[in-house]
Amino acid sequence: MAAVFFFIAGIGAIAGAIGVATVRNPFYAVLALVSHLLSLAALFLLLRAEFIAAAQVVVYAGAVMVLYVFVVAYVGSQDEPVRPVGGPGLRLASIVFAVLIAVELLIAVLGSGLKGIDGRGAPYEAGFGSPAAIGELLLTRFLFPFEAASFLLLMAAVGAVVLARRRGGLEGGEDEVLRAIPTRLPKGAGSIAEGVGDINPTGDIGRPAIGATTGGDGKEEGGW
Amino acid sequence: MDIGWYLTVSAIVFCIGAGGVMVRRSPLVILLCLELMLNAANLDLIAFSRMWGNGDGQIFAIIVMVVAACEVCIGLGLVVAMFRRRLPIDVDEMRELHG
């Protein structure tokens, strides 16, 4: 029975991986990765790693993939252009290289003749891979990696905010509107004297009013 | 199932991810293929943890997941920054740092 589940989950994982690497639309690639992660969680369950499987589904297939979907929706799921930059030879070479790595790894795994990987592993003890066992390990033996991981997550969050924040005064469309507003205001602007028309009493007769522009060139002619 | 079968699946998934990193050009998809490679390593770690009956490999897998989450965070921040600056979302066009 475990063999049936293994083959279903294994084929699902490999099919999801192929989907991620080959689908043109990034949105469908994200969905393929979600199916791959779910199959992988099933494999983790078969390996008696219940807590990791749950974390995989909740954190990875849930939260991280939602982040991906948001970014794909923000950037726009544009298909890749067909034009190959490095030429078709480079593409073929990289595929051949990946297949060669696969062959080498499979020879190393299957041809090693190690006794350890031919068995089903150590005899199962109750509580192996449960949240209690993982939590005890994390808080006793691996306390420093645990704290370092939390600090790493904090740094990554701050770094992402710094990278993706909106900078003022850069090139770009939205900042153009702000630039049209005159930054140097005439003396007395915003005071009561302006309200009663004392600053530029001949605004509509001679010179244009304060801050008015002639045409669309943005050159300021009015003022003081 | 023998542990070797899990290692086989992991090796195949790793190579699909490696090929995807080399072939694809959109940084989003390259990040996805990196996730594939990290997950293949996770499967190996958990298989070896089962082989020894020892929970240390599972802790290692959790740390790998944390690192993967950080990498996604920074990578997607870079993609959003590229999009804000109207740069093409294509790693082959970003060649200003070539040596």
Contacts between the chains, C-beta under 8 A, distances in Angstrom:
chain1	res1	chain2	res2	distance
A	2	B	1	5.9
A	3	B	1	5.8
A	6	B	1	4.6
A	6	B	5	6.6
A	10	B	5	7.4
A	10	B	9	4.6
A	13	B	9	6.1
A	13	B	13	6.0
A	14	B	9	6.6
A	14	B	12	5.6
A	14	B	13	6.3
A	14	B	16	7.3
A	17	B	12	7.6
A	17	B	13	4.7
A	17	B	16	4.2
A	17	B	17	6.6
A	17	B	36	5.2
A	18	B	16	5.9
A	20	B	16	7.7
A	20	B	17	7.8
A	20	B	20	6.4
A	20	B	29	7.4
A	20	B	32	5.1
A	20	B	33	6.3
A	20	B	36	5.9
A	21	B	16	5.3
A	21	B	17	7.1
A	21	B	19	6.1
A	21	B	20	3.3
A	21	B	23	7.2
A	21	B	24	7.0
A	21	B	29	7.9
A	21	B	33	5.9
A	21	B	36	7.4
A	22	B	20	7.9
A	26	B	26	6.0
A	26	B	28	4.7
A	26	B	29	5.7
A	26	B	32	7.8
A	29	B	28	7.7
A	29	B	29	5.4
A	29	B	32	5.4
A	30	B	32	6.7
A	33	B	32	5.3
A	33	B	35	6.3
A	33	B	36	7.4
A	36	B	13	7.8
A	36	B	36	7.0
A	36	B	39	7.4
A	37	B	39	6.9
A	40	B	39	5.7
A	40	B	42	7.6
A	40	B	43	6.3
A	43	B	6	6.7
A	43	B	9	7.1
A	43	B	43	6.2
A	44	B	43	7.6
A	44	B	46	5.7
A	46	B	1	7.0
A	47	B	6	6.8
A	47	B	46	5.1
A	47	B	47	6.0
A	47	B	49	7.6
A	47	B	50	4.4
A	48	B	50	6.0
A	49	B	46	4.9
A	49	B	49	7.0
A	49	B	50	7.3
A	49	B	58	5.4
A	49	B	61	7.5
A	51	B	58	7.2
A	52	B	42	7.8
A	52	B	46	6.2
A	52	B	58	5.4
A	52	B	61	5.5
A	52	B	62	6.8
A	55	B	62	6.9
A	55	B	65	6.8
A	56	B	65	7.5
A	59	B	65	6.7
A	59	B	69	7.3
A	60	B	65	6.6
A	60	B	68	7.8
A	64	B	68	7.6
A	64	B	69	5.9
A	64	B	72	5.6
A	67	B	72	6.4
A	67	B	73	7.6
A	67	B	76	6.2
A	68	B	28	7.3
A	68	B	31	7.8
A	68	B	32	7.3
A	68	B	72	7.3
A	68	B	76	7.2
A	71	B	28	6.8
A	71	B	76	4.7
A	71	B	79	6.0
A	71	B	80	6.4
A	72	B	28	6.2
A	74	B	80	6.7
A	74	B	83	7.0
A	75	B	28	7.1
A	75	B	79	6.2
A	75	B	80	7.3
A	75	B	83	4.9
A	75	B	89	6.0
A	78	B	89	7.1
A	80	B	24	7.4
A	80	B	25	5.8
A	80	B	26	5.6
A	80	B	29	7.9
A	80	B	90	7.7
A	81	B	90	7.7
A	85	B	25	7.1
A	85	B	92	4.3
A	86	B	92	7.4
A	91	B	23	5.8
A	94	B	19	6.4
A	94	B	22	3.6
A	94	B	23	5.3
A	95	B	19	5.8
A	95	B	22	7.9
A	95	B	23	6.5
A	97	B	19	7.6
A	97	B	22	6.8
A	98	B	15	5.0
A	98	B	16	7.3
A	98	B	18	5.2
A	98	B	19	3.1
A	98	B	22	6.6
A	99	B	15	7.1
A	99	B	19	7.6
A	101	B	14	7.7
A	101	B	15	5.0
A	101	B	18	6.0
A	102	B	11	6.3
A	102	B	12	6.2
A	102	B	15	3.7
A	105	B	11	3.8
A	105	B	14	7.0
A	105	B	15	6.8
A	106	B	8	6.4
A	106	B	11	5.7
A	106	B	12	7.8
A	109	B	4	6.1
A	109	B	7	4.5
A	109	B	8	5.9
A	109	B	11	5.9
A	110	B	4	6.5
A	110	B	8	6.8
A	116	B	3	6.9
A	116	B	51	5.6
A	117	B	2	6.6
A	117	B	3	4.4
A	117	B	4	4.2
A	117	B	7	6.2
A	117	B	51	6.9
A	118	B	2	5.6
A	118	B	3	7.6
A	118	B	4	6.2
A	119	B	2	6.5
A	119	B	3	6.9
A	119	B	51	7.7
A	120	B	1	7.1
A	120	B	2	6.4
A	120	B	3	7.2
A	121	B	3	5.7
A	121	B	47	8.0
A	121	B	50	4.4
A	121	B	51	4.4
A	121	B	52	7.5
A	121	B	53	6.6
A	122	B	50	7.3
A	122	B	51	6.7
A	122	B	52	5.9
A	122	B	53	2.8
A	122	B	54	7.7
A	123	B	53	6.8
A	124	B	53	7.7
A	125	B	53	6.7
A	128	B	53	6.7
A	128	B	55	6.8
A	129	B	49	7.9
A	129	B	55	6.7
A	129	B	58	6.1
A	133	B	55	5.5
A	134	B	55	6.5
A	134	B	58	6.1
A	134	B	59	7.0
A	134	B	62	7.4
A	137	B	55	5.2
A	137	B	56	7.2
A	137	B	58	7.9
A	137	B	59	5.4
A	138	B	59	6.4
A	138	B	62	7.6
A	141	B	56	7.9
A	142	B	56	7.9
A	142	B	59	5.0
A	145	B	59	7.2
A	145	B	63	5.7
A	149	B	62	7.9
A	149	B	63	5.7
A	149	B	66	4.3
A	149	B	67	7.9
A	152	B	66	6.5
A	152	B	67	7.1
A	152	B	70	5.6
A	153	B	66	6.2
A	153	B	69	6.9
A	153	B	70	6.2
A	155	B	70	7.5
A	156	B	69	7.3
A	156	B	70	3.6
A	156	B	71	7.9
A	156	B	73	4.4
A	156	B	74	5.8
A	157	B	73	6.4
A	159	B	73	7.3
A	159	B	74	5.5
A	159	B	77	6.8
A	160	B	73	4.5
A	160	B	74	5.9
A	160	B	76	7.1
A	160	B	77	3.8
A	161	B	77	7.7
A	162	B	77	7.9
A	163	B	74	6.9
A	163	B	77	3.6
A	163	B	78	5.9
A	163	B	80	7.4
A	163	B	81	5.1
A	164	B	76	7.9
A	164	B	77	4.3
A	164	B	80	4.2
A	164	B	81	5.5
A	164	B	84	7.5
A	166	B	84	7.4
A	170	B	85	7.6
A	171	B	85	7.6
A	172	B	84	7.1
A	172	B	85	7.6
A	172	B	86	7.6
